[in-house]
């Protein structure tokens, strides 16, 4: 999370964790993760996240685009 927060990560990052407490989700969002998924993985939500990441990549990440939420 520190690498993403410092801006050293040039890719979309999705957090996957067993921790689903609101402060965990807020910390990841503040660090720059575009999605936060909790275990057990909901396949539909996971596939939706992958689709949004691919759409964002096709638009050209870093060229004024905002990460999907």
Buried (B, 14 or more C-beta within 10 A) or exposed (E): BEEBBEEEBEEBBBBEEEEEEEEBBEBBBEBBBBBBBBEEEEEEEBEBBEEBBEEBEEEEBEEEEEBBE
